[in-house]
């Protein structure tokens, strides 16, 4: 399987089967000129960080609070850096404003690889499993339940947060 297969799984899990899912770009958000990503107008990450919220309006309070957040850290971290032992940078996303109950655990699923330039699907994992052979291999270990109002996302990684 190609490395992009993991991204397809991320998108499928994000959108799910809801017929009433609404989405919005939360960060960097819409700028004054109408652009969604305009680094010159205040996105300190220069477009490397992005957050999307997903509201399921069929659920109680579904219009008030998102049911999922997609946290994307598009800072480039290449496989050659990983192979050389270069520490992978990370960013902490504060998700507290989007949590209805901050004492409730959130579930995280991560889309990871050894680097943004990876060409081998066996180095890409979705929720701890890889799909290089077309079937899931590995243990579903990255299905994290955490008490968190902040989530760490490594460079060239995406995290789906279930609120």
Secondary structure by P-SEA (a helix, b strand, c coil): cccaaaaaaaaaaaaccccbbbbbbcccccccccccccccccccccccbbbbbbbccccccccccccbbbbbbcccccaaaaaaccbbbbbbbbcccccccccbbbbbbbbccccccccccccccccccccccccccccccccccccccbbbbcccbbbbbcc
